């Protein structure tokens, strides 16, 4: 999972340059819950791609390196630039512009995740490495 300029981490998952390895569906749930709170909604956008396209995007994310703060949309749009099926996406620093363009791609599904957690919920994930609930 690529989390450009992100602050999320989990002790059971190795991370290098904003790429997290070994992510399970339960980890995705933790990731979404970490970001969604009373003042921030999460917009999840999904699209099915071929294994070859998925591998190309993964390779490009790994090669991109650590992303500086305020560069998340710019890094994602750079990684996707020229990837088959994503040629229409703009190179942009603006997350809403990138999200709108991505959402307009054929086959994209979107959902809005809301949460009433307080803004100070960072650091609430206290789980032991090897906890079977993480599988």
Beta strands, then each sheet from edge to edge (+ up, - down):
strand 1: 15-16
strand 2: 19-20
strand 3: 42-46
strand 4: 109-113
sheet 1: 1+ 2-
sheet 2: 3+ 4-
end
